[in-house]
Amino acid sequence: MFFQSLIGRTPQDQPIVWVGEAGISQTGMPVIIGKTQATVQSDANGLAGFPLSTGGISGDVAILGSASIGNASVQFAAQELGP
């Protein structure tokens, strides 16, 4: 399974506002500050894991990504809230 994710921050550290289950709303384009990707083998149960990381970046950070195999893919999103 192939995983990839983008780590982003909104301009001037504006708060990230989630709309629905998979959308992000903000007043400007997010600033992409990192990315990760990896190919992971599934286990005997068909499960594969991909650890999410902000790469040491603190503050309001969003991680948006996808997991794909063959022609199928699924999107995922996570958020870290800063102090």
Secondary structure, 3 states (H helix, E strand, C coil): CEEEEEEEECHHHCCCEEECCCEEECCCCCEEEEEEEEECCCCCCCCCCCCCCCCCCCCCEEEEEEEEECCEEEEEEEEECCC
